[in-house]
């Protein structure tokens, strides 16, 4: 895999996880407003974006498993970090939604 292809994969990860992160933050706002169904829909949209990111990541891992030489770059490290923190943020948001519903 050449440098350009790796950068494209990294930017796909950043794009999808960024979409997910936006949806999570919109869900937080809806939770604060008591719009729990809307917040739940935003968290589902976030999950859909994370699934797309995960599919991109899996494709890269499959290539690596098949012996494709992949030279890691800082943009890929950033992309992986972005994805993992967004996944964690969504998990926290799901817990917060549960708590908002319980006390609200």
matplotlib code that plots the C-alpha trace (Angstrom):
import matplotlib.pyplot as plt

x = [0.0, 1.5, 1.5, -1.4, -3.7, -2.9, -3.7, -7.0, -7.9, -6.9, -9.0, -12.0, -11.6, -11.4, -14.5, -16.7, -15.6, -16.1, -19.6, -20.2, -18.8, -21.0, -24.1, -23.0, -22.7, -26.1, -27.5, -26.0, -27.9, -31.1, -30.7, -30.4, -33.6, -35.5, -35.7, -34.8, -36.1, -34.3, -31.1, -31.5, -31.8, -28.7, -26.8, -28.0, -26.7, -23.4, -23.3, -23.9, -21.0, -18.8, -19.7, -18.6, -15.3, -14.9, -15.5, -12.7, -10.4, -11.2, -10.3, -6.9, -6.4, -7.3, -4.7, -2.1, -3.1, -2.7, 0.9, 0.5, 3.3, 1.8, 4.1, 2.4, 2.1, 1.2, -2.1, -3.1, -2.2, -4.4, -7.2, -7.2, -7.1, -10.1, -12.0, -11.4, -12.2, -15.4, -16.4, -15.8, -17.7, -20.7, -20.7, -20.7, -23.5, -25.6, -25.1, -26.0, -29.2, -30.2, -29.6, -31.4, -34.4, -34.3, -34.1, -36.1]
y = [0.0, 3.3, 6.5, 8.1, 5.0, 4.9, 8.6, 8.1, 5.3, 7.6, 10.5, 8.1, 7.1, 10.7, 11.6, 8.8, 9.2, 13.0, 12.5, 10.2, 12.7, 15.5, 13.3, 12.4, 16.1, 16.9, 14.0, 15.6, 18.9, 17.0, 15.2, 18.5, 19.6, 16.5, 15.3, 11.7, 10.0, 12.5, 11.9, 8.2, 8.7, 10.8, 8.1, 5.5, 7.7, 8.0, 4.2, 4.0, 6.3, 4.3, 1.1, 2.7, 3.7, 0.2, -1.3, 1.0, -0.1, -3.8, -3.5, -2.1, -4.9, -7.5, -6.2, -6.3, -9.8, -10.8, -9.6, -6.1, -3.9, -0.9, 1.9, 3.7, 7.5, 10.1, 10.7, 7.1, 7.3, 10.4, 8.7, 5.7, 8.0, 9.9, 6.8, 5.2, 8.4, 8.8, 5.2, 5.9, 9.1, 7.4, 4.7, 7.5, 9.2, 6.1, 5.9, 9.5, 9.0, 6.2, 8.5, 11.5, 9.3, 7.9, 11.2, 13.2]
z = [0.0, -1.0, 1.1, -0.8, -0.3, 3.4, 3.7, 1.9, 4.4, 7.3, 6.0, 5.6, 9.2, 10.3, 8.1, 9.5, 13.1, 12.8, 11.5, 14.5, 16.9, 15.6, 16.1, 19.6, 20.5, 18.9, 21.1, 24.2, 23.3, 22.8, 26.1, 27.9, 26.2, 27.2, 23.6, 24.4, 21.3, 19.1, 21.1, 20.7, 16.9, 16.8, 18.8, 16.2, 13.4, 15.3, 15.4, 11.7, 11.0, 13.4, 11.5, 8.3, 10.0, 11.3, 7.9, 6.5, 9.4, 8.8, 5.2, 6.2, 8.7, 6.1, 3.8, 6.5, 7.4, 3.7, 3.8, 2.3, 3.6, 5.4, 6.6, 9.5, 9.3, 11.9, 10.1, 10.6, 14.3, 14.5, 12.6, 14.9, 18.0, 16.6, 16.0, 19.4, 21.4, 19.4, 20.1, 23.8, 23.7, 22.2, 24.9, 27.6, 25.8, 25.8, 29.6, 30.0, 27.9, 30.3, 33.3, 31.8, 31.2, 34.7, 36.5, 34.0]

ax = plt.figure().add_subplot(projection="3d")
ax.plot(x, y, z, "-o")
ax.set_aspect("equal")
plt.show()
